[in-house]
Amino acid sequence: MLPIRSVPLLFVIVLISALLLQLFLPWWIVVVIGLLAGMGSSIPTWKKGLTVFAAIGLLWLGAALFITFTESAVLLPRIAALLQLPSPWMVFGVTVLIGAVPSSLAAVGGSWLIIR
């Protein structure tokens, strides 16, 4: 397997693989994808972490917006009340953080596993 050498290519690979695998597997597959992305790319560690954070965060934000605006707009205020958030729109930020932080930490950890 050749290492991924560019940030845009890593972004697209993480985004597409997470999108496809989350259709069939649990939500935490993004952590495994982040780990594999960290192990399979040769860009600097901090760039891996930011790239995976951006890809998974954008994917989860898009999914949350799609679900909210297409079918369940009544669910947003209820989730905000459950999480005791002052604004229902803060649910999107929490959603992004729940998906993006563990996956980016896994990417950093995956880059530390590789001995160069």
C-alpha positions as CSV (number, residue, x, y, z in Angstrom):
1,M,0.0,0.0,0.0
2,L,1.4,3.3,-1.0
3,P,1.2,6.1,1.6
4,I,-1.1,9.0,1.0
5,R,1.1,12.1,0.4
6,S,-1.4,15.0,-0.1
7,V,-3.9,16.5,2.3
8,P,-6.8,16.9,-0.2
9,L,-6.5,13.2,-1.2
10,L,-6.6,12.1,2.5
11,F,-9.6,14.4,3.1
12,V,-11.5,12.8,0.2
13,I,-10.6,9.3,1.1
14,V,-11.7,9.7,4.7
15,L,-14.9,11.5,3.7
16,I,-16.0,8.9,1.2
17,S,-15.0,5.9,3.3
18,A,-16.7,7.2,6.3
19,L,-19.8,8.0,4.3
20,L,-20.0,4.5,2.8
21,L,-19.1,2.5,5.9
22,Q,-21.4,4.4,8.2
23,L,-24.3,3.1,6.1
24,F,-23.7,-0.4,7.4
25,L,-21.5,-0.2,10.5
26,P,-21.9,1.6,13.8
27,W,-21.0,5.2,14.4
28,W,-17.6,4.5,15.9
29,I,-16.3,3.2,12.6
30,V,-15.0,6.8,12.1
31,V,-12.4,6.1,14.8
32,V,-11.2,3.1,12.9
33,I,-11.1,5.1,9.7
34,G,-9.1,7.8,11.5
35,L,-6.6,5.3,12.9
36,L,-6.1,3.8,9.4
37,A,-5.7,7.2,7.9
38,G,-3.1,8.1,10.5
39,M,-1.2,4.9,9.7
40,G,-1.5,5.1,5.9
41,S,-0.4,8.6,5.2
42,S,3.0,10.2,5.2
43,I,2.0,13.8,5.8
44,P,2.8,15.5,9.2
45,T,0.9,14.3,12.2
46,W,-0.8,17.6,13.0
47,K,-2.0,17.8,9.4
48,K,-3.4,14.3,9.6
49,G,-5.4,15.2,12.7
50,L,-6.8,18.4,11.3
51,T,-7.7,16.7,8.0
52,V,-9.5,13.9,9.6
53,F,-11.2,16.3,12.0
54,A,-12.4,18.4,9.1
55,A,-13.6,15.4,7.0
56,I,-15.5,13.7,9.7
57,G,-16.9,17.0,11.1
58,L,-18.1,18.1,7.7
59,L,-19.7,14.7,7.1
60,W,-21.5,14.6,10.5
61,L,-22.6,18.2,10.1
62,G,-24.0,17.5,6.7
63,A,-25.8,14.4,8.0
64,A,-27.3,16.3,10.9
65,L,-28.5,19.2,8.7
66,F,-30.0,16.8,6.2
67,I,-31.9,14.9,8.9
68,T,-33.1,18.1,10.5
69,F,-34.3,19.8,7.4
70,T,-35.8,16.8,5.7
71,E,-37.7,14.9,8.3
72,S,-37.3,15.7,12.0
73,A,-37.2,19.4,12.7
74,V,-39.3,18.8,15.8
75,L,-36.5,16.6,17.3
76,L,-33.9,19.4,17.4
77,P,-35.4,21.4,20.3
78,R,-36.0,18.2,22.2
79,I,-32.4,17.1,22.0
80,A,-31.3,20.6,23.0
81,A,-33.5,20.5,26.0
82,L,-32.2,17.0,26.9
83,L,-28.6,18.2,26.7
84,Q,-29.5,21.5,28.5
85,L,-28.2,23.6,25.7
86,P,-29.3,27.3,25.5
87,S,-29.9,27.1,21.7
88,P,-31.2,24.2,19.6
89,W,-28.6,25.1,17.0
90,M,-25.8,24.2,19.4
91,V,-26.8,20.5,18.9
92,F,-24.9,20.7,15.5
93,G,-21.7,21.8,17.2
94,V,-22.0,18.9,19.8
95,T,-22.6,16.5,16.9
96,V,-19.5,17.6,15.1
97,L,-17.4,17.3,18.2
98,I,-18.7,13.9,19.1
99,G,-17.6,12.5,15.7
100,A,-14.6,14.6,14.8
101,V,-12.6,14.6,18.1
102,P,-12.3,10.9,18.6
103,S,-11.5,10.2,14.9
104,S,-8.8,12.9,14.8
105,L,-7.2,11.6,18.0
106,A,-7.2,8.2,16.4
107,A,-5.4,9.6,13.4
108,V,-2.8,11.2,15.6
109,G,-2.4,7.9,17.5
110,G,-2.2,6.0,14.2
111,S,0.6,8.1,13.0
112,W,2.5,7.5,16.2
113,L,2.2,3.7,15.7
114,I,4.2,3.8,12.5
115,I,7.9,3.5,13.0
116,R,9.7,5.3,10.2
